[in-house]
Amino acid sequence: MARTRKIFPLFEQVEILDAGSEGKAIARVDNQVVFVPFVVPGDVVDIKVVRKKKSFLEGKAVKFHRYSDRRVEPKCEHFALCGGCKWQNMSYEDQLSYKQKQVVDNFERIGKLDITGLRSILPSDEQYFYRNKLEFTFSDRKWLVSNENMDSGEENMNGLGLHLPGMFDRIVDLNNCYLQPDPSNEIRLAVRDFCLEKNYTFYNTKIHEGFMRNLIIRTSSTGEVMIIVVFAEDLKDQIADVLTFITKRFPTTNSLFFVVNTKWNDVINDLELKLYKGNPYINESMDDLKFKVGPLSFYQTNSRQAEKLYQVAQDFADFKGDEVVYDLYCGTGTITNYIAASVKKAIGIEYIPSAIDDAHENSHINGIENTRFFVGDIAHTLDEAFFEANGKPDVVITDPPRAGMHQKVIRQLVTALPEKIIYVSCNPATQARDIALMADHYKIEKIQPVDMFPQTHHVENVVLLVRKDGREDCGLKTEDCRLKTDPDSYREKTEEPNLNISLK
Ligand code: SAH
C-alpha cells in the first residue's frame, strides 16, 4: 500500500526572533514555535515546515527576504551542511549574549531560581581551532552538494569528515575544518588521499562493510599529537600499509594507535587498542600540573578554557586549606588534582575504571598525595557508609554529564549538607532542575557561565551554592525537602551534542 506523504505548510516572510538552546533559531507563527537551523535573529525568511511535533514545528529556510544585520559571513566552506559549528553566521558577541540568555531562561523558567549572582559569560580566547580532539568518520556515502544528494553513480562517494546533523550514515567530506589546530587538517587530508589512492574501501554503516572506519586525532597544549586509526576489517597488510604511511608522512607524531572494530557500533572503549609507534599517551599541562592523556582518557576538549573553568570553581570554593572536598563525576581526576594543593583531602568518584587509573597516575606524576579516588556509580557509592569512611565533605564540586545528577545523589548531598556545593554543568536546563531540588537547603550565591565551545550553542555554567543558615543542625529529614514534590516533573529530555563531537 502506498504511503501518503504528509504535506506541510509554507510560512511566508517570517521574522526570526531568537537563537534557541539547541542551536536552532526560533520563529513564531500563529502562536506556534518553529525551530529553524542556520538562520539568525532578524532574518526574514520563508519557512518550509519539515516536521510537526506536539508542541513545536521544525522548518527549513527556503527563501530569504531580508538578512539580519547580526549576520556575519561564516568562515567555513562547509557551514550549513556540517553540524559542527551551527552559529558561525552570528558574531561572537551575539553568540555570547545568547549563551548568557540560555542560562537566564533555564534558571528562571525551569528552576524559578534567583539569578542576582549571575556574572557575564567568560569568552573563549580562541574562537577557532580550540578543540584538542576530533573523531572523523570514513564513509562511502559522502554528501554531494552539487546534486542535492542523489548518488551520482559516477563520482567516487568515499569521504572522510564529520556527520551531517541527524544523518548517521552521511558525512561531509571536509576540505578544511576550523575546530582543531594544526596538524589536524593535514593529517586528515593526507590519510584520506592515501586511502583513496590505494582504493581502500570506506566503511558503510548501513550494510556494515568497508575497511577504513574512523580517524581520531588528539592534539595537546604542549604541542603533542596522537593519532588513532580505527579499521573495520582485520586486513593485516593494508593496516600496516596505512600505519607505515602515517609514520613516514608525520614522523613527529608522539603516539600512533590502531584498533580493529568489527562490531556494528562505533564504541572502541571495550576493544584492545594497539600502540604502533611512540608513547601510549600525550602530555597536557595546566598551571604547573602535568596530565597524561591516553587514547581513551577523557580530557576537556578546550584545554585553555578548561583552565579558566577550573579557576572559577576554585575561586568560588575559596578554600582555607583544611577542607575535605568531594569531586563528583571526576573523570580522570583533573579537578581533583587541580584543587588538591589547596585542601586537606580531595576525593574523586567516577564510574569508568580506566579514568580512575588515569586519575591515580595523574596524582602520582604530580607528586600529589592527598587525593583518593573511587570507582562506582555515584548514585550507589555516595551513602552514609561512604561519608563515615571518608569524612563528610566540607565542599562538593560536581560536574555531571548532560543528564544532570541522579535524585539519589541530590538526596545524599542534602543529607551530608556540605557548606558549599560548586555545580559545574554543560547543560543549564538539568542544572537548574537539580538546583531547584536543593533550594530549601542551598541558596545560589554566584553563577558564572563560561564559553568552552565557540561557534556552537553549548554553554558551560558554574554555580556556587551556599548552605542556608541553621541547616547544619536542623536535624533535617530528606523527606522535608522539595525532592518529594514530583521530581520527575523537572526531568527534561536533553539533546545530545550532534555529530561524533563529544563535549564531555
Ligand atoms: N570533571 C571532569 C569531567 C567530568 S565529565 C573533568 O573536568 O575532566 C562527566 C564524567 O561523569 C564522565 O567521566 C562520566 O564517565 C562520569 N559519570 C557519568 N555518570 C556517572 C555516574 N552515574 N557515576 C559516576 N560517574 C559518572
Boltz pocket constraint, residues with backbone or C-beta under 6 A from the ligand:
constraints:
  - pocket:
      binder: B
      contacts: [[A, 298], [A, 299], [A, 300], [A, 328], [A, 329], [A, 330], [A, 331], [A, 332], [A, 333], [A, 334], [A, 335], [A, 349], [A, 350], [A, 351], [A, 352], [A, 355], [A, 376], [A, 377], [A, 378], [A, 379], [A, 399], [A, 400], [A, 401], [A, 504]]
      max_distance: 6.0
